[in-house]
Amino acid sequence: MERELAIYVSASSEMDVECELLGQLLAGLTKSIRWIITRTPIDHENANPDLQALRSSQFYLILLGMDIFAPMGVEWLAAKNMGLSTFAFRNVARIPSPAAAFFAHNAELPWQRYRTPQEFSRLFEHALITQLIEGTPGYGLSVTDIEDLSRRLTDAEADSESPDEERRGAGGGGVILPTG
């Protein structure tokens, strides 16, 4: 049975590599989940956040690097008010702007810190799989899916850092179709 889940990603264009890795991760996560990824409008688009997509999402991810850009703050506040399952990641290898430092301190988010995009991918994979397992039956996963995710979680914890992977184009948002 195919299930559709959506994630809304608040990230500036400096986080393109992380978003690419996110797309690759979701594409290979399970065969029965169709993922919809919506991302903060690109800086030059001067657009408002897609609040309808945010309302339709089960998960919210905020990626903070050197700076926070509009409309990331609006997206975060809307996700908070909607009670979405939130993942907050902060790249500590980048020196934050005063605005980013202020937001990180005052947002009262449990920031997970990382230094490289690959480290982000590993940390996010662990957090998402844990949430998917703990949140079922709400996410509609089958027993087989849960067993596969549990195995993947165990394997990921046992693996060491993997080499960089080639970027293949899911960083700007899109739909991930199951392979079954």
N, CA, C and O atoms as a DFTB+ gen file, in Angstrom:
720 C
 N C O
     1  1       0.841      -1.175       0.000
     2  2       0.000       0.000       0.000
     3  2       0.892       1.247       0.000
     4  3       1.778       1.384       0.844
     5  1       0.652       2.142      -0.943
     6  2       1.430       3.368      -1.043
     7  2       0.876       4.426      -0.102
     8  3      -0.337       4.610      -0.002
     9  1       1.756       5.104       0.572
    10  2       1.391       6.167       1.518
    11  2       2.088       7.439       1.072
    12  3       3.218       7.393       0.586
    13  1       1.417       8.581       1.235
    14  2       2.007       9.862       0.872
    15  2       2.279      10.674       2.128
    16  3       1.391      10.868       2.958
    17  1       3.503      11.144       2.261
    18  2       3.891      12.006       3.367
    19  2       4.548      13.256       2.791
    20  3       5.166      13.217       1.728
    21  1       4.401      14.362       3.514
    22  2       4.949      15.627       3.030
    23  2       5.842      16.259       4.084
    24  3       5.585      16.167       5.284
    25  1       6.888      16.896       3.606
    26  2       7.799      17.632       4.478
    27  2       7.984      19.030       3.901
    28  3       8.191      19.203       2.700
    29  1       7.908      20.008       4.769
    30  2       8.135      21.397       4.378
    31  2       9.507      21.785       4.900
    32  3       9.802      21.602       6.081
    33  1      10.342      22.318       4.024
    34  2      11.722      22.638       4.372
    35  2      11.939      24.148       4.314
    36  3      11.790      24.763       3.258
    37  1      12.290      24.738       5.451
    38  2      12.684      26.148       5.500
    39  2      14.195      26.197       5.401
    40  3      14.905      25.785       6.318
    41  1      14.676      26.704       4.283
    42  2      16.121      26.760       4.066
    43  2      16.436      27.829       3.037
    44  3      15.703      28.003       2.064
    45  1      17.517      28.535       3.254
    46  2      17.975      29.519       2.278
    47  2      18.759      28.803       1.186
    48  3      19.031      27.606       1.284
    49  1      19.117      29.543       0.152
    50  2      19.832      28.931      -0.967
    51  2      21.215      28.420      -0.575
    52  3      21.772      27.577      -1.278
    53  1      21.784      28.905       0.527
    54  2      23.086      28.399       0.971
    55  2      22.992      26.940       1.434
    56  3      24.018      26.285       1.621
    57  1      21.792      26.438       1.615
    58  2      21.588      25.065       2.086
    59  2      21.221      24.106       0.950
    60  3      20.626      23.057       1.197
    61  1      21.567      24.453      -0.280
    62  2      21.226      23.603      -1.422
    63  2      21.802      22.195      -1.308
    64  3      21.125      21.225      -1.649
    65  1      23.028      22.070      -0.840
    66  2      23.647      20.736      -0.735
    67  2      22.873      19.881       0.265
    68  3      22.600      18.711      -0.001
    69  1      22.520      20.458       1.412
    70  2      21.743      19.724       2.413
    71  2      20.398      19.294       1.835
    72  3      19.929      18.185       2.091
    73  1      19.780      20.182       1.051
    74  2      18.481      19.853       0.459
    75  2      18.604      18.758      -0.595
    76  3      17.711      17.921      -0.725
    77  1      19.700      18.756      -1.344
    78  2      19.953      17.673      -2.302
    79  2      20.060      16.333      -1.570
    80  3      19.455      15.341      -1.976
    81  1      20.834      16.322      -0.494
    82  2      21.003      15.089       0.275
    83  2      19.689      14.648       0.909
    84  3      19.418      13.451       1.005
    85  1      18.878      15.597       1.338
    86  2      17.557      15.285       1.881
    87  2      16.710      14.572       0.831
    88  3      16.081      13.555       1.124
    89  1      16.693      15.100      -0.387
    90  2      15.931      14.465      -1.460
    91  2      16.404      13.057      -1.748
    92  3      15.590      12.153      -1.937
    93  1      17.715      12.860      -1.782
    94  2      18.270      11.526      -2.011
    95  2      17.896      10.577      -0.879
    96  3      17.555       9.418      -1.115
    97  1      17.962      11.076       0.349
    98  2      17.609      10.265       1.514
    99  2      16.156       9.816       1.440
   100  3      15.860       8.635       1.622
   101  1      15.252      10.750       1.174
   102  2      13.830      10.408       1.126
   103  2      13.522       9.457      -0.025
   104  3      12.671       8.577       0.105
   105  1      14.212       9.631      -1.150
   106  2      13.988       8.759      -2.303
   107  2      14.328       7.307      -1.983
   108  3      13.714       6.394      -2.536
   109  1      15.287       7.085      -1.109
   110  2      15.700       5.722      -0.795
   111  2      15.208       5.192       0.531
   112  3      15.612       4.107       0.949
   113  1      14.346       5.933       1.201
   114  2      13.949       5.554       2.558
   115  2      13.088       4.296       2.603
   116  3      13.471       3.310       3.231
   117  1      11.949       4.316       1.956
   118  2      11.092       3.122       1.869
   119  2      10.466       3.072       0.487
   120  3      10.368       4.090      -0.198
   121  1      10.050       1.901       0.088
   122  2       9.449       1.736      -1.234
   123  2       7.973       2.106      -1.260
   124  3       7.405       2.302      -2.334
   125  1       7.349       2.203      -0.100
   126  2       5.903       2.418      -0.081
   127  2       5.494       3.854       0.249
   128  3       4.301       4.142       0.348
   129  1       6.455       4.751       0.419
   130  2       6.115       6.138       0.748
   131  2       6.422       7.042      -0.436
   132  3       7.520       7.023      -0.991
   133  1       5.430       7.825      -0.803
   134  2       5.594       8.874      -1.808
   135  2       5.805      10.168      -1.031
   136  3       4.925      10.604      -0.289
   137  1       6.971      10.778      -1.203
   138  2       7.309      11.993      -0.469
   139  2       7.031      13.231      -1.304
   140  3       7.344      13.269      -2.494
   141  1       6.448      14.234      -0.685
   142  2       6.288      15.552      -1.294
   143  2       7.152      16.514      -0.487
   144  3       7.004      16.633       0.729
   145  1       8.047      17.191      -1.177
   146  2       8.958      18.138      -0.530
   147  2       8.617      19.538      -1.023
   148  3       8.593      19.791      -2.227
   149  1       8.355      20.440      -0.090
   150  2       8.143      21.847      -0.430
   151  2       9.200      22.644       0.313
   152  3       9.501      22.375       1.476
   153  1       9.755      23.626      -0.376
   154  2      10.862      24.387       0.208
   155  2      10.555      25.880       0.192
   156  3       9.780      26.362      -0.635
   157  1      11.170      26.594       1.112
   158  2      11.087      28.051       1.162
   159  2      11.311      28.617      -0.237
   160  3      12.218      28.178      -0.944
   161  1      10.492      29.587      -0.642
   162  2      10.743      30.213      -1.948
   163  2      12.171      30.755      -2.012
   164  3      12.683      31.294      -1.031
   165  1      12.803      30.608      -3.167
   166  2      14.175      31.076      -3.361
   167  2      14.229      32.588      -3.131
   168  3      13.273      33.305      -3.427
   169  1      15.355      33.061      -2.604
   170  2      15.528      34.476      -2.241
   171  2      15.018      35.441      -3.307
   172  3      14.274      36.373      -3.002
   173  1      15.417      35.218      -4.548
   174  2      15.078      36.180      -5.598
   175  2      13.627      36.077      -6.068
   176  3      13.168      36.934      -6.822
   177  1      12.900      35.049      -5.640
   178  2      11.502      34.908      -6.053
   179  2      10.598      35.906      -5.339
   180  3       9.511      36.215      -5.826
   181  1      11.041      36.417      -4.178
   182  2      10.264      37.376      -3.408
   183  2       8.824      36.900      -3.229
   184  3       7.881      37.658      -3.460
   185  1       8.660      35.665      -2.826
   186  2       7.333      35.074      -2.696
   187  2       7.000      34.814      -1.236
   188  3       7.883      34.721      -0.383
   189  1       5.730      34.702      -0.976
   190  2       5.263      34.329       0.353
   191  2       5.410      32.827       0.529
   192  3       5.493      32.095      -0.458
   193  1       5.442      32.359       1.763
   194  2       5.532      30.909       1.978
   195  2       4.263      30.226       1.483
   196  3       3.194      30.834       1.429
   197  1       4.397      28.966       1.127
   198  2       3.254      28.168       0.678
   199  2       2.575      27.581       1.914
   200  3       2.845      26.442       2.296
   201  1       1.701      28.357       2.530
   202  2       1.064      27.917       3.776
   203  2       0.141      26.730       3.562
   204  3      -0.058      25.936       4.482
   205  1      -0.428      26.590       2.370
   206  2      -1.263      25.417       2.083
   207  2      -0.403      24.150       2.100
   208  3      -0.807      23.131       2.661
   209  1       0.766      24.213       1.495
   210  2       1.682      23.062       1.523
   211  2       2.134      22.779       2.947
   212  3       2.279      21.620       3.336
   213  1       2.355      23.823       3.718
   214  2       2.752      23.648       5.117
   215  2       1.645      22.957       5.903
   216  3       1.914      22.055       6.696
   217  1       0.403      23.376       5.684
   218  2      -0.742      22.740       6.366
   219  2      -0.895      21.273       5.978
   220  3      -1.358      20.461       6.780
   221  1      -0.510      20.935       4.761
   222  2      -0.640      19.560       4.268
   223  2       0.524      18.666       4.693
   224  3       0.505      17.460       4.448
   225  1       1.519      19.250       5.319
   226  2       2.724      18.495       5.686
   227  2       2.573      17.800       7.029
   228  3       1.846      18.258       7.910
   229  1       3.275      16.687       7.161
   230  2       3.361      15.992       8.441
   231  2       4.622      16.404       9.194
   232  3       4.698      16.276      10.416
   233  1       5.617      16.905       8.445
   234  2       6.911      17.232       9.025
   235  2       7.364      18.617       8.582
   236  3       7.046      19.080       7.486
   237  1       8.113      19.261       9.466
   238  2       8.696      20.564       9.161
   239  2      10.181      20.499       9.508
   240  3      10.552      20.076      10.603
   241  1      11.019      20.918       8.576
   242  2      12.469      20.932       8.767
   243  2      12.974      22.347       8.553
   244  3      12.694      22.962       7.524
   245  1      13.714      22.865       9.519
   246  2      14.368      24.160       9.344
   247  2      15.872      23.947       9.370
   248  3      16.416      23.317      10.278
   249  1      16.530      24.488       8.348
   250  2      17.985      24.413       8.216
   251  2      18.535      25.825       8.346
   252  3      18.197      26.705       7.555
   253  1      19.377      26.036       9.337
   254  2      19.929      27.367       9.580
   255  2      21.432      27.354       9.360
   256  3      22.156      26.550       9.948
   257  1      21.883      28.253       8.508
   258  2      23.310      28.389       8.227
   259  2      23.802      29.738       8.691
   260  3      23.671      30.088       9.863
   261  1      24.372      30.502       7.763
   262  2      24.920      31.818       8.104
   263  2      23.834      32.850       8.382
   264  3      24.032      33.759       9.189
   265  1      22.692      32.717       7.719
   266  2      21.674      33.748       7.873
   267  2      20.283      33.147       7.760
   268  3      20.099      32.042       7.250
   269  1      19.319      33.898       8.245
   270  2      17.915      33.526       8.112
   271  2      17.297      34.521       7.135
   272  3      17.496      35.729       7.255
   273  1      16.556      34.007       6.179
   274  2      15.956      34.835       5.143
   275  2      14.444      34.749       5.220
   276  3      13.886      33.736       5.644
   277  1      13.781      35.834       4.802
   278  2      12.329      35.806       4.696
   279  2      11.973      34.816       3.596
   280  3      12.664      34.770       2.578
   281  1      10.952      34.046       3.761
   282  2       9.972      34.004       4.842
   283  2      10.195      32.872       5.842
   284  3       9.223      32.311       6.350
   285  1      11.449      32.521       6.139
   286  2      11.715      31.389       7.028
   287  2      11.091      31.570       8.409
   288  3      10.572      30.609       8.976
   289  1      11.130      32.771       8.955
   290  2      10.544      33.020      10.269
   291  2       9.039      32.811      10.275
   292  3       8.485      32.265      11.229
   293  1       8.378      33.247       9.205
   294  2       6.925      33.050       9.079
   295  2       6.612      31.563       8.970
   296  3       5.661      31.079       9.583
   297  1       7.410      30.839       8.191
   298  2       7.206      29.392       8.038
   299  2       7.369      28.687       9.381
   300  3       6.551      27.843       9.748
   301  1       8.425      29.035      10.112
   302  2       8.663      28.414      11.416
   303  2       7.501      28.682      12.367
   304  3       7.018      27.763      13.028
   305  1       7.049      29.932      12.441
   306  2       5.955      30.280      13.345
   307  2       4.668      29.550      12.960
   308  3       3.942      29.070      13.832
   309  1       4.386      29.465      11.669
   310  2       3.188      28.753      11.211
   311  2       3.286      27.268      11.555
   312  3       2.310      26.678      12.020
   313  1       4.445      26.659      11.332
   314  2       4.629      25.238      11.657
   315  2       4.469      25.007      13.152
   316  3       3.862      24.022      13.573
   317  1       5.010      25.909      13.946
   318  2       4.887      25.813      15.407
   319  2       3.419      25.888      15.820
   320  3       2.955      25.089      16.633
   321  1       2.695      26.847      15.260
   322  2       1.277      27.009      15.594
   323  2       0.427      25.832      15.131
   324  3      -0.607      25.540      15.730
   325  1       0.859      25.153      14.066
   326  2       0.137      23.980      13.562
   327  2       0.500      22.714      14.328
   328  3      -0.165      21.690      14.176
   329  1       1.533      22.770      15.140
   330  2       1.958      21.600      15.902
   331  2       2.625      20.529      15.058
   332  3       2.558      19.345      15.388
   333  1       3.271      20.935      13.966
   334  2       3.931      19.953      13.104
   335  2       5.140      19.339      13.798
   336  3       5.798      19.980      14.617
   337  1       5.416      18.105      13.459
   338  2       6.637      17.437      13.906
   339  2       7.807      18.219      13.316
   340  3       7.958      18.285      12.096
   341  1       8.632      18.809      14.171
   342  2       9.667      19.731      13.708
   343  2      11.065      19.175      13.933
   344  3      11.375      18.611      14.983
   345  1      11.894      19.352      12.914
   346  2      13.309      19.013      12.973
   347  2      14.077      20.311      12.739
   348  3      13.845      20.998      11.744
   349  1      14.984      20.649      13.644
   350  2      15.752      21.891      13.534
   351  2      17.241      21.566      13.490
   352  3      17.783      20.964      14.416
   353  1      17.891      21.970      12.407
   354  2      19.315      21.700      12.217
   355  2      20.054      23.001      11.953
   356  3      19.580      23.879      11.232
   357  1      21.227      23.097      12.560
   358  2      22.022      24.321      12.464
   359  2      23.459      23.973      12.104
   360  3      24.102      23.171      12.781
   361  1      23.956      24.582      11.036
   362  2      25.328      24.358      10.609
   363  2      26.246      25.234      11.453
   364  3      26.288      26.452      11.275
   365  1      26.975      24.615      12.364
   366  2      27.846      25.369      13.272
   367  2      29.223      25.641      12.671
   368  3      30.047      26.307      13.297
   369  1      29.481      25.135      11.471
   370  2      30.746      25.426      10.801
   371  2      30.704      26.810      10.155
   372  3      31.738      27.340       9.749
   373  1      29.528      27.382      10.061
   374  2      29.362      28.712       9.463
   375  2      29.109      29.732      10.565
   376  3      28.347      29.474      11.496
   377  1      29.739      30.869      10.457
   378  2      29.543      31.925      11.450
   379  2      28.201      32.592      11.167
   380  3      27.987      33.100      10.067
   381  1      27.293      32.598      12.146
   382  2      25.958      33.153      11.888
   383  2      25.952      34.679      11.884
   384  3      26.741      35.333      12.566
   385  1      25.037      35.215      11.094
   386  2      24.804      36.659      11.119
   387  2      24.144      36.998      12.455
   388  3      23.662      36.098      13.144
   389  1      24.112      38.260      12.830
   390  2      23.407      38.621      14.063
   391  2      21.939      38.174      14.050
   392  3      21.413      37.738      15.074
   393  1      21.284      38.282      12.898
   394  2      19.880      37.864      12.805
   395  2      19.739      36.358      13.019
   396  3      18.835      35.914      13.727
   397  1      20.628      35.572      12.410
   398  2      20.573      34.114      12.575
   399  2      20.879      33.717      14.013
   400  3      20.226      32.832      14.566
   401  1      21.865      34.364      14.621
   402  2      22.205      34.063      16.016
   403  2      21.039      34.403      16.940
   404  3      20.729      33.640      17.855
   405  1      20.398      35.533      16.706
   406  2      19.243      35.940      17.510
   407  2      18.103      34.935      17.354
   408  3      17.499      34.514      18.340
   409  1      17.815      34.553      16.108
   410  2      16.742      33.590      15.855
   411  2      17.050      32.252      16.520
   412  3      16.192      31.677      17.190
   413  1      18.266      31.759      16.335
   414  2      18.642      30.460      16.909
   415  2      18.486      30.466      18.421
   416  3      18.045      29.477      19.008
   417  1      18.841      31.565      19.046
   418  2      18.760      31.663      20.506
   419  2      17.320      31.797      21.000
   420  3      16.955      31.206      22.017
   421  1      16.508      32.565      20.289
   422  2      15.166      32.892      20.776
   423  2      14.049      32.000      20.252
   424  3      12.924      32.082      20.746
   425  1      14.320      31.165      19.281
   426  2      13.269      30.325      18.699
   427  2      12.859      29.178      19.619
   428  3      11.828      28.543      19.396
   429  1      13.650      28.913      20.637
   430  2      13.361      27.821      21.574
   431  2      13.176      26.487      20.848
   432  3      12.261      25.719      21.145
   433  1      14.063      26.239      19.900
   434  2      14.058      24.980      19.163
   435  2      15.190      24.096      19.669
   436  3      16.248      24.598      20.048
   437  1      14.975      22.786      19.677
   438  2      16.062      21.867      20.059
   439  2      16.999      21.652      18.859
   440  3      16.904      20.640      18.164
   441  1      17.881      22.589      18.632
   442  2      18.763      22.541      17.464
   443  2      19.684      21.330      17.515
   444  3      20.304      21.042      18.538
   445  1      19.760      20.631      16.394
   446  2      20.783      19.604      16.222
   447  2      21.891      20.271      15.414
   448  3      21.648      20.817      14.338
   449  1      23.088      20.220      15.939
   450  2      24.214      20.902      15.310
   451  2      24.983      19.931      14.420
   452  3      25.144      18.754      14.743
   453  1      25.449      20.456      13.298
   454  2      26.249      19.648      12.374
   455  2      27.293      20.542      11.722
   456  3      27.193      21.769      11.757
   457  1      28.301      19.901      11.124
   458  2      29.390      20.656      10.493
   459  2      29.450      20.471       8.980
   460  3      29.915      21.365       8.271
   461  1      28.990      19.329       8.474
   462  2      29.043      19.064       7.032
   463  2      27.671      18.612       6.550
   464  3      26.869      18.122       7.345
   465  1      27.392      18.768       5.262
   466  2      26.119      18.278       4.736
   467  2      25.927      16.776       4.962
   468  3      24.810      16.325       5.214
   469  1      27.004      16.009       4.873
   470  2      26.896      14.568       5.088
   471  2      26.529      14.257       6.540
   472  3      25.753      13.338       6.806
   473  1      27.085      15.019       7.469
   474  2      26.722      14.832       8.875
   475  2      25.249      15.174       9.084
   476  3      24.545      14.473       9.811
   477  1      24.779      16.255       8.445
   478  2      23.355      16.592       8.509
   479  2      22.507      15.419       8.025
   480  3      21.534      15.038       8.676
   481  1      22.876      14.856       6.889
   482  2      22.100      13.761       6.307
   483  2      22.001      12.580       7.267
   484  3      20.927      11.999       7.427
   485  1      23.105      12.224       7.901
   486  2      23.090      11.106       8.856
   487  2      22.218      11.425      10.071
   488  3      21.421      10.597      10.510
   489  1      22.380      12.631      10.604
   490  2      21.590      13.015      11.779
   491  2      20.102      13.099      11.452
   492  3      19.260      12.660      12.236
   493  1      19.785      13.666      10.290
   494  2      18.378      13.787       9.909
   495  2      17.767      12.413       9.643
   496  3      16.626      12.158      10.029
   497  1      18.507      11.539       8.996
   498  2      18.015      10.185       8.742
   499  2      17.628       9.515      10.062
   500  3      16.555       8.921      10.168
   501  1      18.485       9.611      11.044
   502  2      18.212       9.009      12.350
   503  2      16.965       9.627      12.977
   504  3      16.094       8.907      13.465
   505  1      16.877      10.952      12.967
   506  2      15.741      11.643      13.582
   507  2      14.430      11.322      12.866
   508  3      13.412      11.081      13.515
   509  1      14.451      11.318      11.535
   510  2      13.226      11.051      10.776
   511  2      12.764       9.613      10.956
   512  3      11.580       9.368      11.190
   513  1      13.678       8.664      10.850
   514  2      13.294       7.257      11.014
   515  2      12.735       7.028      12.412
   516  3      11.731       6.335      12.576
   517  1      13.374       7.601      13.410
   518  2      12.873       7.472      14.780
   519  2      11.457       8.027      14.880
   520  3      10.588       7.399      15.486
   521  1      11.218       9.195      14.293
   522  2       9.882       9.799      14.325
   523  2       8.866       8.950      13.567
   524  3       7.736       8.783      14.025
   525  1       9.254       8.416      12.423
   526  2       8.337       7.572      11.647
   527  2       7.938       6.327      12.436
   528  3       6.773       5.929      12.430
   529  1       8.903       5.720      13.110
   530  2       8.614       4.512      13.890
   531  2       7.746       4.854      15.091
   532  3       6.752       4.177      15.353
   533  1       8.115       5.897      15.820
   534  2       7.358       6.269      17.020
   535  2       5.980       6.825      16.681
   536  3       5.052       6.688      17.478
   537  1       5.830       7.443      15.523
   538  2       4.566       8.068      15.141
   539  2       3.569       7.145      14.475
   540  3       2.441       7.554      14.202
   541  1       3.956       5.918      14.207
   542  2       3.041       4.976      13.575
   543  2       2.144       4.396      14.660
   544  3       2.653       4.075      15.733
   545  1       0.841       4.240      14.447
   546  2       0.164       4.097      13.168
   547  2      -0.245       5.398      12.495
   548  3      -0.810       5.354      11.402
   549  1       0.010       6.543      13.091
   550  2      -0.417       7.814      12.520
   551  2       0.101       8.093      11.126
   552  3      -0.550       8.801      10.358
   553  1       1.260       7.553      10.781
   554  2       1.812       7.775       9.450
   555  2       1.411       6.674       8.476
   556  3       1.767       6.731       7.299
   557  1       0.690       5.694       8.944
   558  2       0.158       4.658       8.067
   559  2       1.174       3.679       7.524
   560  3       0.957       3.093       6.464
   561  1       2.270       3.490       8.220
   562  2       3.284       2.554       7.749
   563  2       2.900       1.121       8.096
   564  3       2.286       0.858       9.130
   565  1       3.270       0.216       7.226
   566  2       3.001      -1.200       7.466
   567  2       4.046      -1.769       8.421
   568  3       5.062      -1.132       8.699
   569  1       3.786      -2.961       8.911
   570  2       4.743      -3.642       9.784
   571  2       6.060      -3.859       9.034
   572  3       7.140      -3.707       9.605
   573  1       5.961      -4.214       7.758
   574  2       7.166      -4.412       6.948
   575  2       7.975      -3.126       6.846
   576  3       9.199      -3.146       6.966
   577  1       7.281      -1.995       6.623
   578  2       7.973      -0.701       6.566
   579  2       8.699      -0.419       7.873
   580  3       9.858      -0.003       7.870
   581  1       8.021      -0.645       8.980
   582  2       8.608      -0.375      10.292
   583  2       9.818      -1.270      10.531
   584  3      10.838      -0.817      11.051
   585  1       9.706      -2.542      10.151
   586  2      10.844      -3.450      10.298
   587  2      12.020      -2.996       9.437
   588  3      13.166      -3.006       9.886
   589  1      11.725      -2.591       8.181
   590  2      12.785      -2.110       7.287
   591  2      13.447      -0.851       7.840
   592  3      14.669      -0.709       7.797
   593  1      12.627       0.059       8.356
   594  2      13.169       1.294       8.928
   595  2      14.007       1.005      10.171
   596  3      15.058       1.614      10.371
   597  1      13.545       0.088      10.993
   598  2      14.311      -0.287      12.193
   599  2      15.664      -0.871      11.811
   600  3      16.681      -0.564      12.433
   601  1      15.666      -1.715      10.783
   602  2      16.917      -2.297      10.299
   603  2      17.843      -1.201       9.755
   604  3      19.046      -1.192      10.018
   605  1      17.256      -0.295       9.003
   606  2      18.054       0.802       8.435
   607  2      18.647       1.673       9.540
   608  3      19.792       2.117       9.446
   609  1      17.866       1.910      10.575
   610  2      18.342       2.707      11.706
   611  2      19.517       2.016      12.388
   612  3      20.518       2.655      12.712
   613  1      19.392       0.724      12.603
   614  2      20.466      -0.057      13.214
   615  2      21.712      -0.042      12.334
   616  3      22.825       0.137      12.828
   617  1      21.520      -0.233      11.019
   618  2      22.649      -0.217      10.087
   619  2      23.322       1.153      10.049
   620  3      24.550       1.245      10.023
   621  1      22.518       2.216      10.046
   622  2      23.067       3.574       9.993
   623  2      23.890       3.881      11.235
   624  3      24.919       4.553      11.156
   625  1      23.441       3.392      12.367
   626  2      24.184       3.618      13.607
   627  2      25.511       2.872      13.591
   628  3      26.481       3.313      14.207
   629  1      25.556       1.746      12.889
   630  2      26.774       0.941      12.838
   631  2      27.773       1.447      11.793
   632  3      28.977       1.227      11.921
   633  1      27.266       2.123      10.764
   634  2      28.138       2.593       9.678
   635  2      28.960       3.801      10.096
   636  3      28.547       4.608      10.929
   637  1      30.119       3.898       9.499
   638  2      30.939       5.100       9.714
   639  2      30.566       6.135       8.656
   640  3      29.674       5.898       7.841
   641  1      31.240       7.269       8.667
   642  2      30.938       8.349       7.725
   643  2      31.120       7.859       6.296
   644  3      32.144       7.267       5.953
   645  1      30.106       8.116       5.465
   646  2      30.170       7.698       4.065
   647  2      30.787       8.813       3.224
   648  3      30.755       9.979       3.619
   649  1      31.350       8.460       2.064
   650  2      31.937       9.488       1.200
   651  2      30.851      10.379       0.588
   652  3      29.669      10.034       0.577
   653  1      31.285      11.523       0.084
   654  2      30.345      12.438      -0.564
   655  2      29.671      11.740      -1.735
   656  3      30.289      10.947      -2.445
   657  1      28.377      12.053      -1.927
   658  2      27.647      11.485      -3.043
   659  2      27.380      12.574      -4.070
   660  3      27.338      13.760      -3.745
   661  1      27.202      12.150      -5.307
   662  2      26.909      13.086      -6.381
   663  2      25.517      13.675      -6.199
   664  3      24.571      12.953      -5.885
   665  1      25.388      14.993      -6.397
   666  2      24.094      15.661      -6.313
   667  2      23.313      15.352      -7.583
   668  3      23.865      15.358      -8.684
   669  1      21.984      15.073      -7.409
   670  2      21.218      14.681      -8.580
   671  2      19.884      15.394      -8.740
   672  3      19.026      14.887      -9.462
   673  1      19.664      16.540      -8.109
   674  2      18.551      17.375      -8.498
   675  2      17.274      17.376      -7.704
   676  3      16.259      17.806      -8.252
   677  1      17.225      16.931      -6.454
   678  2      15.980      16.989      -5.686
   679  2      16.010      18.093      -4.641
   680  3      15.117      18.159      -3.797
   681  1      17.004      18.953      -4.678
   682  2      17.180      19.961      -3.643
   683  2      16.217      21.124      -3.694
   684  3      16.054      21.816      -2.689
   685  1      15.570      21.372      -4.822
   686  2      14.679      22.512      -4.942
   687  2      13.242      22.201      -4.631
   688  3      12.386      23.075      -4.760
   689  1      12.946      20.975      -4.220
   690  2      11.574      20.549      -3.956
   691  2      11.156      19.574      -5.036
   692  3      11.807      19.484      -6.077
   693  1      10.090      18.853      -4.807
   694  2       9.607      17.907      -5.798
   695  2       8.759      16.832      -5.176
   696  3       8.355      16.935      -4.018
   697  1       8.489      15.798      -5.949
   698  2       7.712      14.649      -5.497
   699  2       8.586      13.423      -5.656
   700  3       9.130      13.185      -6.734
   701  1       8.729      12.639      -4.593
   702  2       9.504      11.405      -4.632
   703  2       8.511      10.256      -4.738
   704  3       7.679      10.069      -3.850
   705  1       8.593       9.494      -5.807
   706  2       7.675       8.384      -6.032
   707  2       8.266       7.093      -5.493
   708  3       9.481       6.905      -5.549
   709  1       7.428       6.191      -4.968
   710  2       7.932       4.907      -4.489
   711  2       8.388       4.054      -5.663
   712  3       7.954       4.261      -6.797
   713  1       9.265       3.093      -5.388
   714  2       9.794       2.241      -6.450
   715  2       9.175       0.863      -6.421
   716  3       9.848      -0.110      -6.762
   717  1       7.961       0.745      -6.042
   718  2       7.349      -0.578      -5.941
   719  2       6.182      -0.773      -6.834
   720  3       5.582      -1.848      -6.839
